[in-house]
């Protein structure tokens, strides 16, 4: 009886041991598993760059390819070489903040257009002041002072026009830049308006406001307002909206802004040539990284580079592994280890991927 009981116990223990081993086998890699280092890349990256002072580039790349980033789209905003351009990031967010698709993220500011807007606005203010003076009626108390202001304004305008003639001669021989020519032309225009204001003040003091003069002011003001509207519309076209949702990354000098889509990431894995035939498209993989203690991220092989590459002293084939990252714990630039090889049971590798994968 005792022997029968011992035999039954051994049978039960053996069955239990087999069950435990079977359960463990469902989570342990098979003997033919391949382990390789891996580097985390974003699924898509939107880059806005103004490193060139006359050129702004916007481009969207995909990180899915094992052969490196793939360009999906790009846009170039070109400015004149005499202009200076700066990138103004919307101040309501910074590095690491989440950006939603369609959000205004930056404005490309042309310094020339900004200066021109200021000049036109000043010119409108000068015309308004002149119109007010001409409409105010006449006084005789300050005619002499107004005459002196007119003489001074005319002298300064004449000096500015003399300098313009000199600069035009230099420019014809390529000894002056576009920016210098723009500056002296603007100075002449400012002096001309100041002369007109001084003359309007004198006319007001003498009581010589004329309806035709007021009509001329209205026409000139309308032209200036049209130019202002045109420049403001141009500034509107230079607003940049994010084409994707993701996390912001801003360079230290502020010349480049990147947005990383990270709900799904791609691992770039250098697989030794000897192991490349053991890894096929769709093969399961598990990624771990010291940057995320205890984290095991499930993925599958999404792409294989067509050729071989030398990494260090070994020939490898680059493989891309797609990994779901819904809690966004994985970020571009992290490193870790990926294990290829289907564990028994298969359930461990069932994963769904967000719709942001290109």
PyMOL commands that set and color helices and strands:
alter all, ss='L'
color gray80, all
select helices_A, chain A and resi 2-25+111-135+143-172+178-206+211-237+273-278+347-349
alter helices_A, ss='H'
color red, helices_A
select strands_A, chain A and resi 34-49+55-62+70-78+85-89+98-99+104-110+239-241+246-250+256-272+284-288+297-304+309-311+314-324+335-340
alter strands_A, ss='S'
color yellow, strands_A
deselect
rebuild
show_as cartoon
